[in-house]
Amino acid sequence: MKIKEKELENILVELKQLAAELGAKVRFERGDFQGGYCIVRTDKTIVINKLSSLQRKIITLTSALKELGVNEIYLPPKLREVIEEISETS
């Protein structure tokens, strides 16, 4: 699936909203790491490398959301398609 840059930005926003609905905070930090899901104290947190490409940020966020059980809730078809495709290719 070819997605334009602007669409990628919208997808990232939608994924961040989804993370919030699942009770997870999304943080963009600098550093020498890839990112992913973790629990900080008692808070569900998804940390994403601020320096990563937009596609890498979406892949990282999608992987973390799968760990939070995104497959078990309703998602708009376009978002579900993106998540499933990223899961297949990563």
ZAMARGU-4260 file (C-alpha; in steps of 0.2 Angstrom, whole numbers, plus 5000, padded with zeros to 4 digits):
<rodrens>
0) 5000/5000/5000 | 5007/5017/4995 | 5003/5031/5007 | 5006/5049/5005 | 5016/5059/5018
5) 5001/5069/5023 | 4991/5053/5025 | 5005/5046/5036 | 5004/5061/5047 | 4985/5058/5049
10) 4988/5040/5053 | 5001/5044/5066 | 4988/5056/5074 | 4975/5043/5074 | 4986/5030/5081
15) 4991/5042/5095 | 4972/5045/5099 | 4970/5026/5099 | 4984/5024/5112 | 4976/5037/5123
20) 4959/5027/5122 | 4968/5011/5127 | 4975/5021/5142 | 4993/5023/5136 | 5004/5038/5135
25) 5014/5041/5119 | 5031/5050/5122 | 5043/5056/5108 | 5060/5056/5115 | 5078/5058/5108
30) 5091/5044/5110 | 5099/5029/5104 | 5084/5017/5104 | 5070/5011/5093 | 5056/5013/5105
35) 5041/5002/5110 | 5029/4998/5124 | 5033/4998/5142 | 5026/5002/5159 | 5033/5016/5169
40) 5028/5015/5187 | 5010/5010/5184 | 5008/5020/5168 | 5007/5012/5151 | 5019/5021/5140
45) 5024/5020/5122 | 5041/5028/5119 | 5045/5033/5101 | 5062/5039/5095 | 5059/5057/5090
50) 5073/5056/5077 | 5065/5041/5067 | 5056/5043/5051 | 5037/5045/5050 | 5036/5027/5044
55) 5047/5020/5058 | 5036/5030/5071 | 5020/5022/5064 | 5028/5005/5064 | 5034/5007/5082
60) 5017/5013/5088 | 5008/5000/5078 | 5018/4986/5086 | 5015/4994/5104 | 4997/4995/5101
65) 4996/4976/5096 | 5004/4973/5113 | 4990/4983/5121 | 4976/4972/5112 | 4971/4983/5098
70) 4965/4968/5089 | 4951/4966/5101 | 4942/4983/5099 | 4933/4991/5084 | 4944/5002/5073
75) 4939/5012/5057 | 4943/5000/5042 | 4957/5011/5035 | 4966/5011/5052 | 4964/4992/5053
80) 4970/4990/5036 | 4986/5000/5040 | 4989/4990/5056 | 4987/4973/5048 | 4998/4978/5033
85) 5012/4985/5044 | 5011/4969/5055 | 5013/4958/5039 | 5028/4968/5033 | 5037/4970/5050
</rodrens>
